[in-house]
Amino acid sequence: MYTEETGLFSRIKGLFVSNEAVEETNAIVEEQPEVMTEANEAPVEIVEEVRTMVSEKSVTAREIPLRTVEVSAPTYILPNEKDLDIRFATKYIQAGGKFIYCESLKEAIEQLQLLKGENGWQHIFTWENEIKDAFSNFNFQRGAIGFTIENSEAAISLCESLIAEDGTILLNPKQASRRQLPCFPKTHIIITDVAHLAAKENDALERFYALNKGELPSLIKLGNCNNGHFYDKQRLILNAEGTEDIYVILVDEVIPPSLRP
């Protein structure tokens, strides 16, 4: 007596099962990508693809904290008027200032390194994050810990505007506000970019009031024009009293705002 396990039915069933298994095996083989180039070689393409995916995920994970930081620095627009840098430098140098033009922020830091060596300065003090970023990015004064403004030979800051009309410098209360302190160093270095050039004092002041609500501007005027405060349309402008040994380093590229919190 034949059953499903023996005899003709068993052989017929085995034949169909065998054919189906072969078809499934062939289908699986056709779906696999050919990544084996030689015997015993690892599937290079798949490994490289996985490494790329892991690398991209790692970069994204590192960038997330930076993207959550709000940039509070205002945006400045490049002036339309030409030759403002030359006009400012001419007036400023005539008043006794020292002017350095640099094409890039990296070149500006290199000039700082030269000034530091020529003058025998041990440390240049700064309190603004954009300058701290530049110091870190271009390996300037790294590891100089413990220096304060009292024991520094020079201090460096940003500025609000360079005014081409008369070679003056406009500051806001966040920039070089310590100029009036007796501990302020003998030398003040101002670093800024071409977006902070202004043709006239009134243009610089209007931009200041638009960006700094309720604040009082300070003005650096070298020479015989630095006594007492100033007024513009009955609005008080503070005299940025302090050292007259001032360097202005003008950079021909926009200094990026800091992402430090």
C-alpha positions as CSV (number, residue, x, y, z in Angstrom):
1,M,0.0,0.0,0.0
2,Y,1.4,3.4,-1.0
3,T,1.4,6.3,1.3
4,E,2.6,9.9,0.9
5,E,5.9,9.0,2.5
6,T,6.6,6.0,0.2
7,G,6.2,4.8,-3.3
8,L,5.2,6.8,-6.3
9,F,3.4,9.6,-4.5
10,S,6.5,10.1,-2.4
11,R,8.8,10.3,-5.5
12,I,6.4,12.7,-7.3
13,K,6.2,15.0,-4.2
14,G,9.9,14.9,-3.8
15,L,10.4,16.0,-7.4
16,F,8.1,19.0,-7.0
17,V,9.8,20.0,-3.7
18,S,13.2,19.7,-5.3
19,N,12.3,21.9,-8.2
20,E,10.8,24.6,-6.0
21,A,13.9,24.6,-3.8
22,V,16.2,25.0,-6.9
23,E,14.0,27.9,-8.1
24,E,14.1,29.6,-4.7
25,T,17.9,29.2,-4.6
26,N,18.4,30.6,-8.0
27,A,16.2,33.6,-7.2
28,I,18.3,34.3,-4.1
29,V,21.5,34.0,-6.0
30,E,20.2,36.5,-8.7
31,E,19.2,39.0,-6.0
32,Q,22.7,39.1,-4.4
33,P,25.0,41.8,-5.7
34,E,28.3,40.6,-7.0
35,V,30.8,42.1,-4.6
36,M,33.3,39.3,-4.5
37,T,36.1,40.1,-6.9
38,E,38.3,37.2,-6.0
39,A,38.3,34.2,-3.8
40,N,38.5,34.9,0.0
41,E,38.1,38.7,-0.7
42,A,35.8,40.8,1.6
43,P,32.8,42.5,0.0
44,V,34.5,45.9,-0.4
45,E,31.6,47.9,-1.8
46,I,29.2,47.0,1.0
47,V,31.9,47.7,3.7
48,E,32.7,51.1,2.2
49,E,29.0,52.0,2.0
50,V,28.5,51.1,5.6
51,R,31.5,53.2,6.6
52,T,30.1,56.1,4.7
53,M,26.8,55.9,6.5
54,V,28.4,55.7,9.9
55,S,30.7,58.6,9.1
56,E,27.7,60.8,8.0
57,K,25.8,60.0,11.1
58,S,28.8,60.8,13.3
59,V,29.2,64.2,11.6
60,T,25.5,65.0,12.0
61,A,25.6,64.1,15.6
62,R,28.6,66.5,16.2
63,E,26.9,69.3,14.3
64,I,23.6,69.2,16.3
65,P,24.8,71.2,19.3
66,L,26.2,74.0,17.0
67,R,22.9,74.3,15.1
68,T,21.0,74.9,18.4
69,V,23.1,77.9,19.2
70,E,21.4,81.2,18.4
71,V,23.7,83.7,16.7
72,S,22.9,87.1,18.3
73,A,25.4,89.2,16.4
74,P,23.8,91.7,14.0
75,T,24.2,91.4,10.2
76,Y,26.1,94.2,8.5
77,I,25.8,95.1,4.8
78,L,28.7,96.0,2.7
79,P,28.7,99.7,1.9
80,N,28.0,100.8,-1.7
81,E,30.4,103.7,-1.7
82,K,33.9,102.9,-2.9
83,D,37.3,103.8,-1.4
84,L,36.0,104.2,2.1
85,D,38.9,102.2,3.4
86,I,41.5,104.5,1.7
87,R,39.7,107.7,2.9
88,F,39.5,106.4,6.5
89,A,43.1,105.3,6.5
90,T,44.3,108.7,5.2
91,K,42.5,110.7,7.9
92,Y,43.3,108.2,10.6
93,I,47.0,108.1,9.9
94,Q,47.1,111.9,9.7
95,A,45.7,112.0,13.3
96,G,48.4,109.7,14.5
97,G,46.8,106.3,14.2
98,K,48.4,103.1,13.0
99,F,46.6,101.3,10.2
100,I,47.1,97.8,8.8
101,Y,45.1,96.3,5.9
102,C,44.7,92.5,5.6
103,E,43.0,90.5,2.9
104,S,41.9,87.7,5.3
105,L,41.3,87.1,9.0
106,K,44.2,84.6,8.9
107,E,46.5,87.4,7.7
108,A,45.3,89.7,10.4
109,I,46.3,87.1,13.1
110,E,49.7,86.8,11.4
111,Q,50.1,90.5,11.7
112,L,49.2,90.3,15.4
113,Q,51.9,87.7,15.8
114,L,54.5,90.1,14.2
115,L,53.4,93.0,16.4
116,K,53.6,90.9,19.5
117,G,57.2,89.9,18.6
118,E,58.3,93.3,17.5
119,N,57.0,95.0,20.7
120,G,58.0,92.3,23.1
121,W,54.4,91.8,24.3
122,Q,53.8,88.7,26.4
123,H,50.0,88.7,26.0
124,I,47.3,90.5,24.1
125,F,44.0,90.6,26.1
126,T,40.6,90.2,24.5
127,W,37.1,89.7,25.9
128,E,35.0,89.3,22.6
129,N,34.1,85.8,21.3
130,E,34.8,86.5,17.7
131,I,38.4,87.4,18.4
132,K,38.7,84.4,20.7
133,D,37.5,82.2,17.9
134,A,40.1,83.7,15.5
135,F,42.9,83.2,18.1
136,S,41.9,79.6,18.5
137,N,41.4,78.9,14.8
138,F,44.8,80.3,13.8
139,N,46.8,79.0,16.8
140,F,47.6,82.4,18.4
141,Q,48.4,82.6,22.1
142,R,47.0,79.1,22.7
143,G,47.7,77.9,26.2
144,A,48.2,81.4,27.6
145,I,46.0,80.9,30.6
146,G,45.7,83.2,33.6
147,F,46.5,86.5,31.9
148,T,44.1,89.4,32.8
149,I,43.8,92.9,31.3
150,E,45.9,94.2,34.2
151,N,49.0,92.3,33.2
152,S,48.6,92.4,29.4
153,E,50.7,94.8,27.2
154,A,47.9,95.3,24.7
155,A,44.1,94.8,24.4
156,I,42.2,93.9,21.2
157,S,38.6,94.6,20.4
158,L,36.0,94.9,17.7
159,C,34.4,98.2,16.8
160,E,31.0,99.4,15.6
161,S,32.2,101.6,12.6
162,L,35.2,103.2,11.0
163,I,34.1,106.6,9.8
164,A,35.8,107.6,6.5
165,E,34.8,111.3,6.7
166,D,37.2,112.2,9.6
167,G,39.0,109.0,10.5
168,T,37.2,108.4,13.7
169,I,36.1,105.1,15.3
170,L,32.6,104.4,16.8
171,L,32.3,101.8,19.6
172,N,29.3,100.4,21.4
173,P,29.3,99.6,25.1
174,K,30.2,96.0,24.5
175,Q,33.4,96.9,22.7
176,A,36.5,98.2,24.5
177,S,34.3,99.7,27.3
178,R,37.3,99.3,29.6
179,R,39.3,102.0,27.8
180,Q,38.5,104.4,30.7
181,L,39.8,102.0,33.4
182,P,43.3,102.8,34.7
183,C,44.3,99.2,34.2
184,F,43.7,99.4,30.4
185,P,47.0,98.5,28.6
186,K,49.1,101.1,26.8
187,T,48.2,99.8,23.3
188,H,44.7,99.2,22.0
189,I,44.2,97.1,18.8
190,I,41.0,97.3,16.9
191,I,40.1,94.6,14.4
192,T,37.2,95.0,12.0
193,D,36.0,94.3,8.5
194,V,34.9,96.2,5.4
195,A,31.2,95.8,6.4
196,H,31.9,98.2,9.3
197,L,33.0,101.1,7.1
198,A,30.7,104.2,7.1
199,A,31.1,107.3,4.9
200,K,29.9,109.8,7.4
201,E,29.4,110.0,11.2
202,N,25.7,110.4,10.8
203,D,25.5,107.2,8.8
204,A,27.4,105.3,11.5
205,L,25.3,106.7,14.3
206,E,22.0,105.8,12.6
207,R,23.1,102.3,12.1
208,F,24.3,102.1,15.7
209,Y,20.9,103.4,17.1
210,A,19.1,100.9,14.8
211,L,21.1,97.9,16.2
212,N,21.6,99.0,19.8
213,K,18.3,100.3,21.2
214,G,18.8,102.4,24.4
215,E,22.6,102.3,24.3
216,L,25.0,105.2,24.1
217,P,27.8,105.1,21.5
218,S,31.4,106.0,22.2
219,L,33.7,107.8,19.7
220,I,37.5,107.7,19.4
221,K,38.9,110.9,18.0
222,L,42.7,111.0,18.0
223,G,44.6,114.3,18.3
224,N,43.3,117.5,19.8
225,C,39.6,116.6,19.4
226,N,39.4,114.1,22.2
227,N,38.3,116.3,25.1
228,G,34.8,116.1,26.5
229,H,31.7,114.4,25.2
230,F,29.9,115.0,21.9
231,Y,26.4,115.6,20.8
232,D,24.5,114.7,17.6
233,K,21.0,116.0,17.3
234,Q,20.9,116.5,21.1
235,R,21.9,112.8,21.5
236,L,24.9,112.2,23.7
237,I,27.9,110.5,22.3
238,L,30.5,109.5,24.8
239,N,34.2,110.3,24.4
240,A,36.0,106.9,24.4
241,E,38.8,108.2,26.7
242,G,42.0,106.2,26.9
243,T,45.2,105.4,25.2
244,E,46.0,107.0,21.8
245,D,48.4,104.2,20.9
246,I,45.8,102.6,18.6
247,Y,46.2,100.1,15.8
248,V,43.3,99.5,13.4
249,I,43.5,96.2,11.5
250,L,41.0,96.2,8.6
251,V,40.1,92.8,7.1
252,D,38.8,92.6,3.6
253,E,36.5,89.7,4.4
254,V,33.5,89.6,6.8
255,I,34.5,88.4,10.3
256,P,32.0,85.6,11.1
257,P,29.9,85.9,14.3
258,S,30.8,83.6,17.1
259,L,28.8,80.5,17.9
260,R,29.8,80.5,21.5
261,P,26.8,80.7,23.9
